[in-house]
Amino acid sequence: MATTTFTPSVNNFFRTGFRNTTAIVLIVLGAIFLFDSVRVNSPTQVSVVTTLGRISGVQKSGLYLKFPIISRTVSYDTTVRSIECVDGVGKNNCSSLDGGTKDLQSVKVAVQVSYRIDESKIEDLYRLVQDQNTFDNVIVPSTIQEALKVSAAKYTGEELVTKRVSVKQDLESELQSRLDQFNLKVVAVNIVNFEFSQSFQNEIDKKVATQQQVLQKEQELKRVEAEAKIKITTANADAEATRIQGAALKENPQVLELEKIKKWDGKLPSVVSSSDQIISLPSQSK
């Protein structure tokens, strides 16, 4: 039976191939380790780094390193995020919100809420929520609904319309107190619209129209009173001027003669009369 033997050239070939394969594997592993250890955050990102399940650091914008394989990062967007709870505009879980007023009127409120994460409490936030989309899709919409119901119940249906600024402030305060537990900050709350039942809306429109008419009449009355005061003041001033002039003439009769002289145009009278005749004087004109 013939025995097969490998020549030195064949052995060198296998040894060379093994070394090349090992080098390729090492290069690939090195690239993976390098890629996994280098991270870059944009100016609007902040990342929580964990090593073996424990928080090992918080990284803001720029390049940073982490341990490959045993470390992982969770990044959050620090920009202002907006949720619109408006029919046909917002998400399915955040359309116009239902609430009840102090006088038991049903109302739908369309609102827009802007919020952001509290960077100073990013580690606490990570312990609660690791997927930021959970805020937009679950936490914030449900919290807005709760805050709205509490705020709307403090006002009558009419007050929701006439005290819109106060309603907005109360809603913002109530919402912030509830979002504090999730380390979120309310940036702005805008009430887009109130929608009541048609009968109640008609009552509000009628009352608003009546108030506008009353206000218009009050303004007209103030205008008439002001004009009357001006006329009285003018009449009193004229009377006082007449009285002063009369007193001056009485004390100084010469004043009347002086006024006559001031008003004389320099022409002599063309006719002089006496008790028994009228004499025409020659004209002074040349």
C-alpha positions as CSV (number, residue, x, y, z in Angstrom):
1,M,0.0,0.0,0.0
2,A,1.4,3.4,-1.0
3,T,1.9,6.0,1.7
4,T,1.0,9.6,0.8
5,T,3.4,12.2,2.1
6,F,3.2,16.1,1.9
7,T,6.0,17.8,0.3
8,P,7.5,20.9,2.1
9,S,5.8,23.2,-0.4
10,V,2.3,21.9,0.5
11,N,3.0,22.2,4.2
12,N,4.1,25.8,3.7
13,F,1.0,26.5,1.8
14,F,-1.3,25.4,4.6
15,R,0.8,27.2,7.2
16,T,0.7,30.4,5.1
17,G,-3.1,30.1,4.6
18,F,-3.7,29.6,8.3
19,R,-1.6,32.6,9.2
20,N,-3.5,34.7,6.6
21,T,-6.8,33.5,7.9
22,T,-5.8,34.3,11.5
23,A,-4.7,37.8,10.5
24,I,-8.0,38.4,8.7
25,V,-10.0,37.2,11.7
26,L,-7.9,39.4,14.0
27,I,-8.3,42.4,11.8
28,V,-12.1,41.9,11.6
29,L,-12.3,41.4,15.4
30,G,-10.2,44.5,15.9
31,A,-12.5,46.6,13.6
32,I,-15.5,45.3,15.4
33,F,-14.0,46.2,18.8
34,L,-12.9,49.6,17.6
35,F,-16.3,50.3,16.0
36,D,-18.1,49.2,19.1
37,S,-15.9,51.3,21.4
38,V,-16.3,54.7,19.6
39,R,-19.5,56.7,19.7
40,V,-20.4,60.2,18.6
41,N,-23.3,62.3,19.9
42,S,-24.8,65.2,17.9
43,P,-25.2,68.6,19.7
44,T,-28.8,67.6,20.6
45,Q,-28.1,64.2,22.1
46,V,-27.2,63.0,25.5
47,S,-26.3,59.3,26.2
48,V,-26.3,57.1,29.3
49,V,-23.5,54.5,29.2
50,T,-23.9,51.3,31.2
51,T,-21.1,48.7,31.8
52,L,-22.2,45.2,32.9
53,G,-25.7,46.5,33.6
54,R,-24.6,49.5,35.8
55,I,-24.6,53.2,34.8
56,S,-21.0,54.1,34.2
57,G,-21.4,57.6,32.8
58,V,-23.4,60.3,30.9
59,Q,-22.0,61.6,27.7
60,K,-23.2,64.8,25.9
61,S,-22.3,66.0,22.4
62,G,-19.0,64.9,20.8
63,L,-16.9,61.8,20.5
64,Y,-16.5,59.4,23.5
65,L,-15.3,55.8,24.1
66,K,-16.9,52.9,25.8
67,F,-15.9,49.3,26.6
68,P,-16.8,47.1,23.6
69,I,-19.3,44.3,24.1
70,I,-19.7,44.8,27.9
71,S,-20.9,48.4,27.6
72,R,-24.0,49.8,25.9
73,T,-25.5,53.2,25.4
74,V,-29.0,54.7,25.4
75,S,-29.3,58.1,23.7
76,Y,-32.0,60.7,24.2
77,D,-33.0,63.7,22.1
78,T,-32.7,67.0,24.1
79,T,-34.7,69.2,21.6
80,V,-38.2,70.4,22.3
81,R,-40.7,67.8,21.2
82,S,-44.3,68.6,20.4
83,I,-47.6,66.7,20.7
84,E,-50.8,68.0,19.0
85,C,-54.0,66.6,20.6
86,V,-56.2,67.9,17.7
87,D,-58.7,65.9,15.7
88,G,-57.3,65.0,12.3
89,V,-53.9,66.4,13.2
90,G,-52.5,64.6,16.2
91,K,-51.7,61.0,16.7
92,N,-54.5,58.4,17.1
93,N,-54.0,58.4,20.9
94,C,-54.1,62.1,21.2
95,S,-57.0,63.7,19.3
96,S,-59.2,66.4,20.9
97,L,-59.6,65.5,24.6
98,D,-62.9,65.0,26.4
99,G,-63.5,66.8,29.7
100,G,-66.3,68.0,32.0
101,T,-66.8,71.5,33.3
102,K,-67.8,72.7,36.8
103,D,-71.4,73.1,35.7
104,L,-71.4,69.6,34.2
105,Q,-71.0,70.6,30.5
106,S,-69.2,68.3,28.2
107,V,-66.3,69.8,26.3
108,K,-63.7,68.7,23.8
109,V,-60.4,70.6,24.0
110,A,-57.8,70.7,21.3
111,V,-54.4,71.4,22.7
112,Q,-50.7,71.5,21.6
113,V,-48.1,70.7,24.2
114,S,-44.3,71.2,23.8
115,Y,-41.9,69.5,26.3
116,R,-38.3,68.4,26.6
117,I,-36.3,66.0,28.9
118,D,-34.6,67.4,32.0
119,E,-30.9,66.8,31.2
120,S,-30.0,67.4,34.9
121,K,-31.9,64.2,35.8
122,I,-30.9,62.0,32.8
123,E,-29.9,59.0,35.0
124,D,-33.2,59.0,36.8
125,L,-35.0,59.3,33.5
126,Y,-33.0,56.3,32.2
127,R,-34.1,54.2,35.1
128,L,-37.7,54.9,34.2
129,V,-37.8,54.9,30.4
130,Q,-35.2,53.7,28.0
131,D,-37.1,54.2,24.8
132,Q,-37.9,57.9,24.3
133,N,-40.8,57.2,21.9
134,T,-42.7,55.9,25.0
135,F,-43.1,59.5,26.1
136,D,-44.7,60.6,22.8
137,N,-46.8,57.5,22.4
138,V,-47.9,56.7,25.9
139,I,-46.9,58.8,28.9
140,V,-47.4,62.4,27.7
141,P,-50.7,61.9,25.9
142,S,-52.3,60.1,28.9
143,T,-50.8,62.7,31.3
144,I,-52.3,65.5,29.2
145,Q,-55.7,63.9,29.4
146,E,-55.5,63.6,33.2
147,A,-54.4,67.2,33.6
148,L,-57.1,68.5,31.3
149,K,-59.9,66.8,33.2
150,V,-58.7,68.2,36.5
151,S,-58.2,71.7,35.1
152,A,-61.5,71.8,33.2
153,A,-63.5,70.8,36.3
154,K,-62.4,74.0,38.0
155,Y,-64.3,76.2,35.6
156,T,-67.8,76.5,34.2
157,G,-68.3,76.2,30.5
158,E,-68.6,80.0,30.2
159,E,-65.5,80.6,32.2
160,L,-63.5,78.3,29.9
161,V,-64.2,80.9,27.2
162,T,-64.0,84.1,29.2
163,K,-61.0,83.1,31.3
164,R,-58.9,81.4,28.7
165,V,-55.6,82.7,30.0
166,S,-56.3,81.4,33.5
167,V,-57.4,78.0,32.1
168,K,-54.2,77.7,30.1
169,Q,-52.0,78.6,33.2
170,D,-53.9,76.0,35.3
171,L,-53.5,73.3,32.7
172,E,-49.8,74.0,32.3
173,S,-49.2,73.9,36.1
174,E,-51.2,70.7,36.5
175,L,-49.4,69.1,33.6
176,Q,-46.0,70.0,34.9
177,S,-46.7,68.6,38.3
178,R,-47.6,65.3,36.8
179,L,-44.6,65.2,34.3
180,D,-42.1,66.0,37.1
181,Q,-42.2,62.3,38.1
182,F,-41.0,61.4,34.6
183,N,-38.2,64.1,34.6
184,L,-39.9,66.1,31.8
185,K,-40.2,69.8,31.5
186,V,-43.2,71.6,29.9
187,V,-42.1,74.3,27.5
188,A,-45.5,75.6,26.3
189,V,-49.2,74.7,26.3
190,N,-51.5,76.2,23.7
191,I,-55.2,75.7,23.8
192,V,-56.3,75.5,20.1
193,N,-60.0,75.2,20.6
194,F,-63.0,74.5,22.9
195,E,-65.9,72.5,21.4
196,F,-69.2,72.4,23.4
197,S,-72.6,71.0,22.5
198,Q,-74.5,73.0,19.9
199,S,-77.1,74.2,22.4
200,F,-74.6,75.4,24.9
201,Q,-72.5,77.0,22.1
202,N,-75.6,79.0,21.0
203,E,-76.1,80.2,24.6
204,I,-72.5,81.4,24.8
205,D,-72.7,83.2,21.4
206,K,-76.0,84.9,22.5
207,K,-74.5,86.1,25.8
208,V,-71.3,87.3,24.1
209,A,-73.3,89.3,21.6
210,T,-75.4,90.8,24.4
211,Q,-72.3,91.8,26.3
212,Q,-70.9,93.4,23.2
213,Q,-74.0,95.4,22.8
214,V,-73.9,96.5,26.4
215,L,-70.3,97.5,26.1
216,Q,-71.0,99.5,22.9
217,K,-73.9,101.4,24.6
218,E,-71.6,102.1,27.6
219,Q,-69.0,103.5,25.3
220,E,-71.6,105.6,23.5
221,L,-72.9,107.0,26.8
222,K,-69.3,107.9,27.9
223,R,-68.9,109.7,24.5
224,V,-72.1,111.7,25.0
225,E,-71.2,112.6,28.6
226,A,-67.7,113.7,27.5
227,E,-69.2,115.9,24.8
228,A,-71.7,117.4,27.2
229,K,-68.9,118.2,29.7
230,I,-66.9,119.9,26.9
231,K,-69.9,122.1,26.0
232,I,-70.5,123.0,29.7
233,T,-66.9,123.9,30.1
234,T,-66.9,126.0,27.0
235,A,-70.1,127.8,28.0
236,N,-68.7,128.5,31.5
237,A,-65.5,129.8,29.9
238,D,-67.4,132.1,27.6
239,A,-69.6,133.4,30.4
240,E,-66.5,134.0,32.6
241,A,-64.8,135.9,29.8
242,T,-67.9,138.1,29.3
243,R,-68.1,138.8,33.0
244,I,-64.4,139.8,33.1
245,Q,-64.9,142.1,30.1
246,G,-68.0,143.7,31.6
247,A,-66.2,144.3,34.9
248,A,-63.2,145.8,33.0
249,L,-65.4,148.2,31.0
250,K,-67.3,149.2,34.2
251,E,-64.1,150.1,36.0
252,N,-62.3,151.6,33.0
253,P,-64.7,153.2,30.4
254,Q,-61.7,154.4,28.4
255,V,-61.2,150.8,27.4
256,L,-64.3,150.9,25.2
257,E,-63.0,154.1,23.4
258,L,-59.6,152.4,23.0
259,E,-61.2,149.4,21.4
260,K,-63.1,151.8,19.0
261,I,-59.9,153.5,18.0
262,K,-58.2,150.1,17.4
263,K,-61.0,149.1,15.1
264,W,-61.3,152.5,13.2
265,D,-60.2,152.2,9.6
266,G,-59.1,155.9,9.3
267,K,-62.1,157.1,7.3
268,L,-64.3,159.9,8.4
269,P,-68.1,159.5,8.2
270,S,-69.7,160.7,4.9
271,V,-72.9,162.0,6.6
272,V,-73.2,164.1,9.7
273,S,-76.7,164.8,11.2
274,S,-78.0,167.2,13.7
275,S,-81.5,167.7,15.1
276,D,-82.7,169.7,12.2
277,Q,-80.5,168.8,9.2
278,I,-78.4,166.3,7.5
279,I,-75.1,167.4,5.9
280,S,-73.2,165.4,3.4
281,L,-69.4,165.8,3.7
282,P,-67.2,165.7,0.6
283,S,-65.6,162.4,-0.1
284,Q,-61.9,162.0,1.0
285,S,-61.0,159.8,-1.9
286,K,-59.0,161.4,-4.7
